[in-house]
Amino acid sequence: VQLQASGGGLKQAGDSLRLSCAASGGTFVMGWFRQAPEKEREFVARINLSGTRTDYVDSVKGRFTISRDNAQNTVHLQMNDLKPEDTAVYYCAADPFYGSSRPTGYRYWGQGTLVTVSS
């Protein structure tokens, strides 16, 4: 299984950005996590296999949307109204099961993409 995350960049507060994660080797529950400097890796969002169920950390609810295109085996994270506190390396992760929002609950990880939001 390989996960390739892309789409990070430098934005200003209030801007939008879309991250993508291309998966190969199967179809999985997909999640996005982020890790800011000197902080623990944090759950951001997840989506089930069919795309009918999603969960978000409270701090991004109403601003971020996770979606998937199973035909392309790709998951996206649309991030709107970005804030400086969204600055982090964003990782996509995959697992066969929808059971966890903790990093330890995901078996496969991408390499991360940096999102920087200036005030």
C-alpha positions as CSV (number, residue, x, y, z in Angstrom):
1,V,0.0,0.0,0.0
2,Q,1.3,3.4,-0.9
3,L,-0.2,6.8,-0.1
4,Q,1.0,10.0,-1.8
5,A,-0.2,13.2,-0.3
6,S,0.0,16.5,-2.2
7,G,-1.4,20.0,-2.2
8,G,0.3,21.7,0.7
9,G,1.6,25.2,0.5
10,L,1.8,28.7,2.0
11,K,-1.5,30.5,2.4
12,Q,-2.9,33.5,4.3
13,A,-5.5,33.4,6.9
14,G,-9.0,33.1,5.3
15,D,-7.7,31.3,2.2
16,S,-8.7,27.9,1.0
17,L,-6.5,24.9,0.1
18,R,-7.3,21.4,-1.1
19,L,-5.1,18.4,-0.1
20,S,-5.2,15.2,-2.0
21,C,-4.0,11.7,-1.2
22,A,-3.7,9.1,-3.9
23,A,-3.8,5.5,-2.6
24,S,-2.6,2.4,-4.3
25,G,-2.9,-1.2,-3.2
26,G,-6.5,-1.3,-2.1
27,T,-9.5,0.6,-0.9
28,F,-9.4,1.7,2.7
29,V,-10.9,3.9,5.4
30,M,-9.0,7.1,4.9
31,G,-8.0,9.7,7.5
32,W,-6.1,13.0,7.6
33,F,-3.9,13.9,10.6
34,R,-1.6,16.8,11.2
35,Q,1.4,17.6,13.3
36,A,2.5,21.0,14.2
37,P,6.0,21.7,15.4
38,E,6.6,20.3,18.9
39,K,3.1,18.9,19.1
40,E,1.7,15.5,18.9
41,R,0.1,14.2,15.7
42,E,-3.6,15.1,15.8
43,F,-6.6,13.6,14.1
44,V,-8.3,15.9,11.6
45,A,-10.9,14.0,9.6
46,R,-11.8,10.5,8.4
47,I,-14.1,9.0,5.8
48,N,-15.5,5.5,5.5
49,L,-15.1,3.2,2.5
50,S,-18.3,4.3,0.7
51,G,-17.9,8.0,1.6
52,T,-21.1,8.1,3.5
53,R,-19.7,8.7,6.9
54,T,-17.2,11.3,8.0
55,D,-15.8,12.6,11.3
56,Y,-13.9,15.7,12.1
57,V,-12.0,17.2,15.0
58,D,-14.0,20.0,16.5
59,S,-11.5,22.7,15.5
60,V,-12.1,22.1,11.8
61,K,-15.8,21.4,11.7
62,G,-17.6,23.7,9.3
63,R,-14.3,24.7,7.6
64,F,-12.8,21.4,6.4
65,T,-14.5,18.7,4.2
66,I,-13.1,15.3,3.5
67,S,-14.3,13.5,0.4
68,R,-13.2,10.5,-1.7
69,D,-13.3,9.4,-5.3
70,N,-13.1,5.7,-5.3
71,A,-12.8,5.5,-9.0
72,Q,-9.5,7.4,-8.7
73,N,-8.7,5.9,-5.3
74,T,-8.1,9.4,-4.0
75,V,-9.2,11.3,-0.9
76,H,-9.3,15.0,-0.6
77,L,-9.4,17.5,2.2
78,Q,-10.9,20.8,1.3
79,M,-9.8,23.4,3.8
80,N,-11.6,26.7,3.9
81,D,-11.2,29.7,6.1
82,L,-7.7,28.7,7.0
83,K,-6.2,29.9,10.3
84,P,-2.7,30.2,11.5
85,E,-3.3,27.4,14.0
86,D,-3.9,25.1,11.0
87,T,-0.2,25.3,10.2
88,A,1.2,21.8,10.3
89,V,2.4,18.9,8.3
90,Y,-0.7,17.0,7.1
91,Y,-0.6,13.3,6.7
92,C,-3.0,11.0,5.0
93,A,-3.5,7.5,6.5
94,A,-5.4,4.4,5.6
95,D,-6.8,1.4,7.4
96,P,-9.2,-1.4,6.6
97,F,-11.4,-0.5,9.6
98,Y,-13.3,2.6,10.6
99,G,-12.7,2.1,14.3
100,S,-10.3,4.7,15.4
101,S,-9.4,8.4,15.2
102,R,-6.0,7.8,16.8
103,P,-2.8,7.6,14.8
104,T,-2.3,4.1,16.2
105,G,-5.5,3.0,14.6
106,Y,-4.1,3.5,11.0
107,R,-1.9,1.0,9.4
108,Y,-0.6,2.9,6.4
109,W,0.8,6.4,6.2
110,G,1.8,8.9,3.5
111,Q,4.8,11.1,3.6
112,G,3.1,14.3,4.7
113,T,2.6,17.7,3.0
114,L,3.3,21.0,4.7
115,V,0.6,23.6,5.1
116,T,1.6,27.0,6.4
117,V,-0.9,29.7,7.1
118,S,0.2,33.2,7.8
119,S,-1.8,35.8,9.7
